[in-house]
Amino acid sequence: MKQKILLVDDAREILDLMQAMLEGQGYAVIVATNGVEGLAKAKEERPQLIIADVLMPEMDGYLFFKELRKDPVTERIPVLIITARAKMEDSFRAIGVDGFLVKPIDANKLFTEVARELSVFIKDKDNISTQDLTPQTVEDLQQKSASGATLSAQSGGTSPGGKRILLYGYEKNVLREMSQQLEQKRCLITIADDVHQLGLLIGKIDPHIIFLEVKPDAAIPLESVLTAVHSALQSRDVEHHDPQVIPDIIIYKVHHAVSGVTAIASDVADTDNVLAQCARIGYTKYIGLYSPFTFYLKVKDFLRK
């Protein structure tokens, strides 16, 4: 199930932009144009996170936050406040606001704050273990990769109770982080360096799950990668293919620094265009922006199939 975010802002252009950005990362977004409407939707929809502007008609951000905290239904929902005045932070901190976004909104800051607040909320509410959510450094990943390889070797190439997973992307650090988190769940991980190798590995390891990065400016378009994947799946060696294995193909995105409203909107539009093309050929499993804080939470249902 998608994580739900409520946006409250009377500036329609900002509301639309943030909604597009967050929906592009796989979140379910609800919008309200003032504090009164936002309060009603918070109680009705019970989102996992609320992002609200300070200056709004009918009920400003300060009063809106205080009303949220009075109601047992909404009192524990984390709130990010949007403000054009960084100096207002101290006043809001004093009443317990969880975080701030300063205008003009930076995409990297937005995605980082959203991932952080959602991971904290989920740990508090659903008792998810810290081990599942703690980000790993590159040094941690390199140190632990040997133990994961030993586990795979001892199990004869198949992790006990785990999944065979094939990773394809452009950021080596991200692939290592994903690999480490999945190995902790006793999955057997293989990383493909290029499209040709991706096709060969599909036939060789018969994966349960394939992760593919969406990158609008990649040399080889994602829809071409998906076509190659589909071809490889169709031509798998019958002797090595388990007919009960129908792989999930999961698309994800890695954040690249983008500044300015026009650039952010262009990046979101490019990603949406690529995903629309992928949907037309039958691939719609998109988990949004990769974050070490929320990656496992987004994919755990696929691992449990």
Buried (B, 14 or more C-beta within 10 A) or exposed (E): EEBBBBBBBBBEEBBBBBBBBBBBBBBBBBBBBBBBBBBEBBEEBEBBBBBBBBBBEBBBBBBBBEBBBEEEEBEEBBBBBBBEEEEBBEBBEEEEBBBBBBBEBBBEEBBBBBBBBBBBBBBEEEEBEEEBBEEBEEEBBEEBBEEBEEBBEEBEEEBEEBBBBBBBBEBEEBBBBBBBBBBBBBBBBBBBEEBEBBBEBBBBBBBBBBBBBBBBEBEEBBBEBBEBBBEBBEEBEEEEBEEEEEBBBBBBBBBEEBEEEEEBBEBBEBBBEBBEBBEEEEBEBBBBBBBBBBBBBBBEEBBEE
